[in-house]
Amino acid sequence: MSEVAKHKYVDDIWIVVDGRVYDISEHLIQHYGWSTAAISTPLSILASGGTDCSQEFHELHRYTHDQLHWDDQLMHVRARQCVLEDDT
């Protein structure tokens, strides 16, 4: 997690969801909220940068479909799965 924690900036942001690390930099930079009244959304994403935000992710992205839908959601943000290494 120490490597993930280094990536918490607008142009370089990684998050951990369910044990997988995702580079969501492009998604955050292009987020519509920066230019609308919904700026709290990209700011909350930025606040989660460099952390395991599984709980927050699931609370905000509830759904009634199957797991494939979750995978589609993560691909929708063009997430690049990175390697999560144990710091032990």
C-alpha positions as CSV (number, residue, x, y, z in Angstrom):
1,M,0.0,0.0,0.0
2,S,3.0,2.3,0.4
3,E,3.3,2.6,-3.4
4,V,-0.4,3.3,-3.8
5,A,-0.3,6.0,-1.2
6,K,2.2,8.0,-3.4
7,H,-0.5,8.4,-6.1
8,K,-3.0,10.9,-4.7
9,Y,-2.8,13.8,-7.1
10,V,-5.2,15.0,-9.8
11,D,-2.9,13.9,-12.6
12,D,-1.6,10.7,-10.8
13,I,-4.3,9.0,-8.7
14,W,-4.6,5.4,-7.8
15,I,-7.3,3.8,-5.7
16,V,-7.8,0.3,-4.3
17,V,-11.2,-1.4,-4.7
18,D,-11.6,-4.9,-3.4
19,G,-7.9,-5.6,-3.3
20,R,-7.2,-4.3,-6.9
21,V,-5.3,-1.2,-7.6
22,Y,-6.7,1.1,-10.3
23,D,-5.0,4.1,-11.9
24,I,-8.0,6.5,-12.4
25,S,-6.0,9.5,-13.4
26,E,-7.6,10.0,-16.8
27,H,-11.1,9.6,-15.4
28,L,-10.5,12.2,-12.7
29,I,-8.9,14.7,-15.1
30,Q,-11.8,14.3,-17.5
31,H,-14.6,14.2,-14.9
32,Y,-17.5,16.5,-15.8
33,G,-17.7,17.7,-12.2
34,W,-14.8,20.1,-12.6
35,S,-16.8,22.3,-14.9
36,T,-20.2,21.9,-13.3
37,A,-21.9,22.5,-9.9
38,A,-21.0,18.8,-9.1
39,I,-17.4,19.7,-8.2
40,S,-17.9,17.8,-4.9
41,T,-17.7,14.5,-6.9
42,P,-14.2,14.9,-8.3
43,L,-13.1,16.4,-4.9
44,S,-14.3,13.4,-3.1
45,I,-12.6,11.1,-5.6
46,L,-9.4,13.1,-5.0
47,A,-9.7,12.7,-1.2
48,S,-9.8,8.9,-1.7
49,G,-6.6,8.9,-3.8
50,G,-3.9,6.7,-2.6
51,T,-6.2,4.7,-0.3
52,D,-8.3,1.6,-0.1
53,C,-11.7,3.1,-0.8
54,S,-13.6,-0.1,-1.3
55,Q,-16.3,0.8,1.2
56,E,-16.9,4.3,-0.2
57,F,-16.8,3.0,-3.8
58,H,-19.5,0.4,-3.0
59,E,-21.7,2.9,-1.2
60,L,-21.6,5.3,-4.1
61,H,-21.8,2.7,-6.9
62,R,-24.6,0.5,-5.6
63,Y,-26.3,-1.6,-8.2
64,T,-28.7,-4.4,-8.7
65,H,-26.9,-6.2,-11.5
66,D,-24.3,-9.0,-11.4
67,Q,-20.5,-8.7,-10.8
68,L,-20.0,-8.2,-14.6
69,H,-21.6,-4.8,-14.1
70,W,-19.0,-3.8,-11.5
71,D,-16.2,-4.8,-14.0
72,D,-17.9,-2.7,-16.6
73,Q,-18.0,0.3,-14.2
74,L,-14.3,0.0,-13.5
75,M,-13.5,-0.3,-17.2
76,H,-15.8,2.7,-17.9
77,V,-13.3,4.9,-16.0
78,R,-10.6,3.4,-18.2
79,A,-8.9,2.1,-15.1
80,R,-5.5,0.5,-15.6
81,Q,-5.1,-2.3,-13.1
82,C,-1.8,-2.1,-11.4
83,V,0.1,-4.5,-9.2
84,L,-0.7,-4.3,-5.5
85,E,2.2,-5.7,-3.5
86,D,2.3,-6.6,0.1
87,D,4.5,-4.2,2.1
88,T,5.5,-6.9,4.5
